[in-house]
Amino acid sequence: MLLPLTIVGYVMGLVATSNSMRYGGVFFMAAGIYPSVPSILCILPNNTAGLTKQSVVTALQLMIANCAGFIATFIYTADQKPHYRKGHSIALAFVCLAWVMLATNVIYCAWENKARATGRRDSNITKYETLVRNGKTSAPIGDRAPDFKLTL
């Protein structure tokens, strides 16, 4: 992920003493954000089995991501110009949060893949078969299957 470039760009925008430094920060922001969007949008569908479930998680992810535009109208206000320190600080906090959450997700996926490889998730099949037998579900086991590998 290139989110650290975005963090550098926002920090440059916050500490800049000249417009040329702020302008350089914008390039760092763009260089980090634009390539990260497709990568982030691929994480959930790649780690979800079943077309319906993939469609729902993708829609929810896009819905939550589009809330950023709504939030931006309130954090970047005209009274902050020309430096927009409050807006940049809040955006920087969200980018840092995203980076931490992505790192946590990668660590979790690696841990879960190791658990599946060592057989600690084999009981999922028995639990699933019991649910099917009792008529509690007709859905496929999907991403809970012990042989389903999470993408890092």
Residue pairs with C-beta under 8 A, 6 or more apart in sequence:
1 36
1 39
1 40
1 99
1 102
2 31
2 32
2 33
2 35
2 36
3 32
3 33
3 36
3 95
3 98
3 99
3 102
4 32
4 99
5 28
5 29
5 31
5 32
6 28
6 29
6 31
6 32
6 33
6 36
6 95
7 32
7 92
7 95
7 96
7 99
8 25
8 28
8 32
9 25
9 26
9 27
9 28
9 29
9 30
9 31
9 32
10 25
10 29
10 88
10 91
10 92
10 95
11 25
11 92
12 21
12 22
12 24
12 25
12 28
13 22
13 25
13 26
13 29
13 84
13 88
14 85
14 88
14 89
14 92
16 22
16 25
16 83
32 95
33 95
40 98
40 102
41 58
41 61
41 62
42 151
43 102
43 105
43 151
44 54
44 57
44 58
44 61
45 54
45 57
45 58
46 151
47 109
47 143
47 150
47 151
48 54
48 57
48 142
48 143
49 140
49 142
49 143
49 145
49 148
50 139
50 140
50 142
50 143
53 142
53 143
68 94
72 87
72 91
75 86
75 87
75 90
75 91
76 84
76 87
77 86
77 87
80 86
80 87
106 152
109 150
109 151
109 152
110 152
112 121
112 150
113 149
113 150
113 152
115 121
116 146
116 147
116 148
116 149
119 146
121 144
121 146
122 146
124 141
124 144
124 145
124 146
125 141
125 145
125 146
128 137
128 141
128 144
131 137
132 138
142 148
143 150
